[in-house]
Amino acid sequence: MRNITESDSHFAHPDKMSVHELLIGMNKEDKTVPLAMEKAIPQLEKLIEAVYTRMKAGGRLFYIGAGTSGRLGVLDASELPPTFGTNPKWVTGLIAGGDSALRKAVEGAEDNIEWAWSDLLNQGIDKTDAVIGIAASGTTPYVIGGVKKAGTFGCLTGCITCNENPPLAQAVEYPVEIIVGPEFITGSTRMKAGTAQKMALNMISTTLMIRLGRVKGNKMVNMQLTNNKLMKRGVKMIMEELHLPEDEARKRLIESGSVAAVFHR
């Protein structure tokens, strides 16, 4: 395996660059990420279609990762209930070392090949579920061990990685390889690789939520009304869809609890 994520930066001396030069250089590198993502769309499509089939039949989705990759998985999963009104257990993000690792690195957590499966068992994983491993290098033992056990158990398995055919990609049914090249700071995969992984997760979860009926037209009709901004957004949706005055739209929204419930009355 050619370890692209650890290859030398195209910039030899960032430590000697001005602030302006640093920003221009990082932005130049970031521009390459959407192009790499475009090449990965066929792989993403296969993974999403397979996960959709599982979730439509009642299965759940788990993300597993370590470090930045794990944090991105937890972030994506945590945003779905407020955005789409889903059960928090429908999509779950797990990070090596547990929730405390979201703020502070847990020494050795990503190197344990057994811990991910233990974490999945604690979540009551079922063979009807899907597991997506996230690792920029594609070599993280925590993630590889988790997807291997999940696959043997009967779960659907996929991954998001930024190396070509790493061990993680070989261990899953549906690999997604987003080759973004060397990082601005050599090996700092929280940068371009992290951006690519965030983009991929956005695509996966948003596409799944649309396909699973959590969106009407282009509106988040199942969002949780947790603040004034979202209440105003919900009222506007109802006003436009049902041609109601603002007071009546707000009344119906408060009575029903969600935009979707108003539309289904």
C-alpha positions in Angstrom: 0.0 0.0 0.0 1.3 3.5 -0.9 0.7 5.6 2.1 -0.4 8.8 0.4 -1.7 10.4 3.6 1.8 10.3 5.1 3.6 11.6 1.9 5.6 14.9 2.1 3.7 18.2 1.7 4.0 20.1 -1.5 5.2 23.0 0.6 8.7 22.6 2.0 8.8 25.4 4.5 5.5 26.5 5.9 7.4 27.6 9.0 9.0 30.4 6.9 5.8 31.6 5.3 3.8 34.7 6.1 0.2 34.5 7.3 -0.9 35.5 3.8 1.2 32.8 2.2 0.0 30.2 4.6 -3.6 31.0 3.9 -3.1 31.0 0.1 -1.3 27.7 0.3 -3.9 26.0 2.5 -6.7 27.3 0.3 -4.9 26.0 -2.8 -4.7 22.5 -1.3 -8.3 22.6 -0.1 -9.5 23.3 -3.7 -8.4 19.8 -4.7 -10.8 18.1 -2.3 -14.0 18.4 -4.3 -12.3 17.0 -7.3 -11.1 14.0 -5.4 -14.7 13.6 -4.0 -16.1 13.7 -7.5 -14.0 10.7 -8.5 -15.3 8.8 -5.4 -19.0 9.3 -6.2 -19.5 5.9 -7.9 -18.2 4.2 -4.8 -20.3 6.4 -2.6 -23.4 5.6 -4.6 -22.9 1.9 -4.2 -22.4 2.2 -0.4 -25.4 4.5 0.1 -27.7 2.3 -2.0 -26.7 -0.7 0.1 -27.1 1.1 3.5 -30.5 2.5 2.3 -31.7 -1.1 1.7 -30.7 -2.1 5.2 -32.2 1.0 6.9 -35.5 0.8 4.9 -35.9 -2.7 6.3 -35.4 -1.5 9.9 -31.6 -1.7 10.3 -29.4 1.0 11.8 -26.2 2.7 10.8 -23.0 2.9 12.9 -19.9 5.0 12.2 -16.7 3.9 13.9 -13.5 5.9 13.9 -10.6 7.2 16.0 -9.3 10.7 16.5 -10.5 13.2 13.9 -12.3 10.5 11.9 -14.2 9.3 15.0 -15.1 12.9 15.9 -16.5 13.5 12.4 -18.6 10.4 12.6 -20.0 11.3 16.0 -20.7 14.9 14.7 -22.6 13.7 11.7 -24.7 11.2 13.7 -25.5 13.7 16.4 -26.9 16.3 13.9 -29.5 14.0 12.4 -32.1 13.9 15.2 -32.5 17.7 15.3 -32.3 18.1 11.5 -34.5 15.3 10.4 -36.4 14.3 13.6 -34.9 10.8 13.7 -34.5 8.5 16.7 -31.0 9.1 18.1 -30.3 5.3 17.9 -31.0 5.2 14.2 -27.5 6.5 13.3 -24.8 6.3 15.9 -21.2 7.5 15.9 -18.6 5.6 18.0 -15.1 6.9 18.7 -12.1 4.9 20.0 -11.8 5.7 23.7 -15.4 6.6 24.2 -17.0 10.0 24.5 -14.2 11.4 26.5 -12.0 11.1 23.4 -14.1 13.8 21.7 -12.2 16.4 23.7 -9.0 14.7 24.7 -7.0 11.9 23.0 -7.2 8.6 24.8 -3.8 6.9 24.7 -3.7 3.6 22.8 -7.4 3.5 22.1 -7.1 3.4 18.3 -4.5 0.6 18.4 -6.8 -1.9 20.1 -8.3 -4.2 17.5 -11.0 -5.6 19.8 -12.5 -2.4 21.3 -14.7 -1.3 18.4 -16.6 -4.6 18.4 -17.0 -4.4 22.1 -18.4 -0.8 21.6 -20.8 -2.1 18.9 -22.0 -4.9 21.1 -22.7 -2.4 23.9 -25.0 -0.6 21.4 -26.9 -3.9 20.8 -25.7 -4.3 17.2 -27.8 -6.6 15.0 -26.9 -8.4 11.8 -29.5 -6.2 10.0 -27.4 -3.1 10.7 -24.6 -1.4 8.7 -21.2 -0.3 9.9 -19.0 2.3 8.1 -15.4 2.6 9.3 -13.8 6.0 9.0 -10.0 6.2 8.8 -7.9 8.6 6.7 -5.0 6.2 6.6 -7.1 3.0 6.3 -4.8 1.3 8.8 -6.4 2.1 12.2 -6.7 -1.2 14.1 -9.8 -0.1 16.1 -11.6 0.5 12.9 -10.4 -2.5 11.0 -11.1 -4.8 13.9 -14.6 -3.4 14.1 -15.6 -3.8 10.5 -14.1 -7.3 10.2 -16.1 -8.5 13.2 -19.3 -6.7 12.0 -18.9 -8.3 8.6 -18.5 -11.8 10.0 -21.6 -11.2 12.2 -23.7 -10.4 9.1 -23.7 -6.6 9.1 -23.2 -4.6 5.9 -19.7 -3.0 6.0 -18.3 0.1 4.2 -15.5 2.6 4.8 -14.2 6.1 4.1 -10.5 6.3 3.6 -8.0 8.6 1.8 -5.5 5.9 0.8 -5.6 3.5 -2.2 -6.6 0.0 -1.3 -5.5 0.1 2.4 -6.2 -2.8 4.8 -9.5 -1.1 5.8 -10.8 -1.0 2.2 -9.9 -4.7 1.8 -11.9 -5.6 5.0 -15.2 -4.1 3.8 -17.8 -4.8 1.1 -18.2 -1.2 0.0 -15.0 0.9 0.3 -14.9 4.6 -0.5 -11.4 5.9 -1.3 -11.1 9.7 -1.5 -7.5 10.4 -2.6 -6.8 14.0 -1.7 -3.0 13.7 -1.8 -0.4 15.1 0.7 -1.5 17.4 3.4 -0.3 21.0 3.8 1.4 19.9 7.0 2.8 16.5 6.3 0.6 13.8 7.8 -1.9 16.2 9.3 -5.0 14.4 8.1 -7.3 16.7 10.1 -6.9 19.0 7.1 -7.7 17.8 3.6 -8.5 14.2 4.6 -10.8 15.5 7.3 -12.6 17.8 4.9 -13.1 15.0 2.5 -14.5 12.7 5.2 -16.9 15.4 6.4 -18.1 15.9 2.8 -18.6 12.2 2.4 -20.5 11.9 5.6 -22.7 14.8 4.6 -23.5 13.1 1.3 -24.2 9.7 3.0 -26.5 10.9 5.7 -28.3 13.6 3.8 -29.0 11.2 0.8 -30.2 8.5 3.2 -32.6 10.9 5.0 -34.0 12.1 1.7 -34.5 8.6 0.4 -36.1 7.5 3.8 -38.7 10.3 3.5 -37.4 12.7 6.1 -37.5 15.6 3.7 -40.4 17.1 1.7 -39.4 18.9 -1.5 -36.2 20.6 -0.3 -37.5 21.3 3.2 -36.5 19.8 6.6 -40.1 19.2 7.6 -39.2 16.8 10.4 -36.7 19.1 12.2 -37.0 19.5 15.9 -38.3 22.9 16.9 -35.6 23.6 19.5 -35.2 27.4 19.1 -36.8 30.5 17.7 -35.0 30.4 14.4 -36.3 26.9 13.7 -39.8 27.9 14.8 -39.7 30.8 12.3 -38.5 28.5 9.6 -41.3 26.0 10.3 -43.9 28.7 10.3 -42.6 29.9 6.9 -42.8 26.4 5.4 -46.4 26.1 6.5 -47.4 29.5 5.3 -45.9 28.8 1.8 -47.2 25.2 1.5 -50.8 25.8 2.8 -51.2 29.5 2.0 -52.0 30.4 5.5 -51.4 33.7 7.4 -48.6 33.7 9.9 -50.7 33.5 13.0 -52.6 30.5 11.8 -49.5 28.8 10.6 -47.8 29.3 14.0 -50.9 28.0 15.8 -51.0 24.8 13.8 -47.3 24.3 14.2 -47.5 24.6 18.0 -50.5 22.3 18.2 -48.9 19.6 15.9 -45.3 19.8 17.1 -43.7 19.5 13.7 -44.1 20.8 10.1 -44.6 17.2 8.9 -47.4 16.7 11.3 -49.2 19.8 10.1 -48.9 18.7 6.5 -50.3 15.3 7.3 -53.4 16.6 9.2 
